Amino acid sequence: MRELTGMSRNAASYDVATGETGESRPSPIDVHVGSRIRLRRTLTGMSQERLGEALGLTFQQVQKYERGVNRVGASRLYDLSRVLDVPISFFFDDMPDASGHSNGNTHVAGFSERAEFGGPADDPLAKRETLELVRAYYRITDPSVRKRVFELIKSMGPMDPLPA
C-alpha cells in the first residue's frame, strides 16, 4: 500500500491504485454523494436495476454507490447526472462540513429535492411518506387540479414553516 502524506483521505493511508483507505468505513463525502444518488433515483421512480442498465452496471454496483461503499469517479458522476437529469453539483448540495453543519452549498430547487435519505430521523423530508406524497402530487396531470391540491394541503397545516 502506498501512503501519501498530507493528501490522504481521512488521515489514513491511501492506495492510489485501488482508491482504498486503510479504514473500513466509507468517507462521509462518498456517503453523502451516494445518498443524493439514491434521493434523485427514487424521486424519479427509477429502480436500482434500471439505473444500472442505463449506466452499464449491475444493481449491486448501484447499491454500493448509494451506500458510499464504492467511490463515484468523475466520469461516472457525469453519466449519473445525465441519466438522472441533474447538474453534477446536485450530488454535493447540502453537504455538511467536518463539524456536521451545512457548508452553505445549497441548491435552490423544489422542496422535494431537499430531502436526503440517511438524514436525521425527525426530519419529515427524509421520510418515505414525503417521497410518496411528492410522487402522487406530480402524477396529477392537470395543473389547475395540482395547484388546488397544493393550496388545500397548505391550508391544512400550521402557518409556521418547517425549520430548515
FENKAQUI-V396610 format. One record per residue. N is the residue number from 0. RES is the residue in one letter. PHI is phi in whole degrees, 0 to 359 (* if undefined). Layout:
BEGIN
<<N | RES | PHI> <N | RES | PHI>>
END
This chain:
BEGIN
<<0 | M | *> <1 | R | 261> <2 | E | 258> <3 | L | 245> <4 | T | 273> <5 | G | 77> <6 | M | 234> <7 | S | 281> <8 | R | 276> <9 | N | 57> <10 | A | 54> <11 | A | 240> <12 | S | 294> <13 | Y | 224> <14 | D | 263> <15 | V | 297> <16 | A | 294> <17 | T | 259> <18 | G | 74> <19 | E | 258> <20 | T | 264> <21 | G | 284> <22 | E | 263> <23 | S | 266> <24 | R | 265> <25 | P | 287> <26 | S | 295> <27 | P | 302> <28 | I | 292> <29 | D | 297> <30 | V | 295> <31 | H | 296> <32 | V | 300> <33 | G | 298> <34 | S | 293> <35 | R | 289> <36 | I | 298> <37 | R | 297> <38 | L | 303> <39 | R | 294> <40 | R | 298> <41 | T | 289> <42 | L | 296> <43 | T | 274> <44 | G | 76> <45 | M | 268> <46 | S | 280> <47 | Q | 298> <48 | E | 296> <49 | R | 294> <50 | L | 297> <51 | G | 301> <52 | E | 299> <53 | A | 294> <54 | L | 258> <55 | G | 76> <56 | L | 236> <57 | T | 273> <58 | F | 294> <59 | Q | 295> <60 | Q | 293> <61 | V | 298> <62 | Q | 302> <63 | K | 295> <64 | Y | 297> <65 | E | 294> <66 | R | 276> <67 | G | 85> <68 | V | 291> <69 | N | 257> <70 | R | 284> <71 | V | 269> <72 | G | 284> <73 | A | 300> <74 | S | 292> <75 | R | 292> <76 | L | 297> <77 | Y | 298> <78 | D | 298> <79 | L | 299> <80 | S | 296> <81 | R | 290> <82 | V | 294> <83 | L | 271> <84 | D | 58> <85 | V | 222> <86 | P | 290> <87 | I | 304> <88 | S | 299> <89 | F | 306> <90 | F | 290> <91 | F | 250> <92 | D | 300> <93 | D | 59> <94 | M | 285> <95 | P | 288> <96 | D | 279> <97 | A | 299> <98 | S | 274> <99 | G | 94> <100 | H | 268> <101 | S | 296> <102 | N | 276> <103 | G | 84> <104 | N | 278> <105 | T | 260> <106 | H | 265> <107 | V | 280> <108 | A | 206> <109 | G | 297> <110 | F | 300> <111 | S | 294> <112 | E | 283> <113 | R | 280> <114 | A | 295> <115 | E | 222> <116 | F | 291> <117 | G | 88> <118 | G | 279> <119 | P | 300> <120 | A | 296> <121 | D | 270> <122 | D | 278> <123 | P | 297> <124 | L | 284> <125 | A | 263> <126 | K | 269> <127 | R | 299> <128 | E | 303> <129 | T | 295> <130 | L | 300> <131 | E | 295> <132 | L | 296> <133 | V | 296> <134 | R | 300> <135 | A | 297> <136 | Y | 300> <137 | Y | 283> <138 | R | 279> <139 | I | 287> <140 | T | 278> <141 | D | 277> <142 | P | 300> <143 | S | 290> <144 | V | 293> <145 | R | 301> <146 | K | 295> <147 | R | 294> <148 | V | 297> <149 | F | 301> <150 | E | 296> <151 | L | 298> <152 | I | 297> <153 | K | 299> <154 | S | 290> <155 | M | 276> <156 | G | 263> <157 | P | 293> <158 | M | 286> <159 | D | 287> <160 | P | 288> <161 | L | 297> <162 | P | 296> <163 | A | 283>>
END
